[in-house]
Amino acid sequence: MARIEIVTPARAGSRTGNRHTAARWAAMLRAAGHRVAVRTQWQGARCDLLVALHARRSHASVLRYRAAHPRGQLAVVLTGTDLYRDLPASVEARHSLALADRIIVLQDEAPRLLEPRLRRKTRVVFQSADPPLRHDPPPQGLRVAVIGHLRKEKDPFRTAAALAHLPRDAGVEVVQLGAALVPGMARAARRRMAREPRYRWLGSVPHARALAWLAKSHLLVVSSRMEGGANVIAEAARVGTPVLASRVSGNVGMLGRNYPGYFALGNERALARLILRMRCDAGYALLLRRALHARRKLFAPAAERSALLRALAPLLRPRER
């Protein structure tokens, strides 16, 4: 049994992806017999392994831990913005990776972005989901779900913008869920609702309610500019809700290079064409479902647990002195 500390910049009670990942991994590691604590920073508690989520924002914890324990075991998890935004510009993010014994990424395109010396110590752990729901959209119309907090990295209003390029009589509606994490996003969402009756923003909702909307929607759109590995894609794959996604590395790493539901980043016209195709072409809808189902097993809890334990196993063995 090892003592493991997971540090994440996301506070307890936060509905961000990093906090969900930390909580889920803690449960998996406890089930494997380890003692696990989740904190926002490392403050000197004795542990056999430190797992730090986010290379830049957890850098202070990484640095303190490595200074206190030069031979201590350290894993750093690249969760999204650190991989796609911070690494080129942040000395702290790069330093965290240099100090790590293990680097973990959340989808299989991510290792390609790392230098060969870092890639050798990198492992992929897909995030999992096990929702007790199956895809059951209403028989009429086409409901499109957008699920994720409103911030710039998510390009949150791209799907709402696509409505302007869809016929009014197409029966398409967009339901958006997620807290406005950036000042002005809430006002922007309300302005869109006022001028576009086919768009609804429901704000922050409990996870169970978000899953219910996912299952009751015909389609999920993930329009992000950058993604470490969107958990909502894993949830959609497990529920069976087809996905349209921006063609960015993080989405491709979750859905696969040959997935037929990509649109160019920031291109609402292209997104509108795919939504209309989904609405009018039963063959295309079936193609999306089959392609998503082919990835479904990657996002099973047993697969995540196995990959996580394999990635950390060498760090849980005593080091030779």
Disulfide bonds with the S-S distance in Angstrom:
none
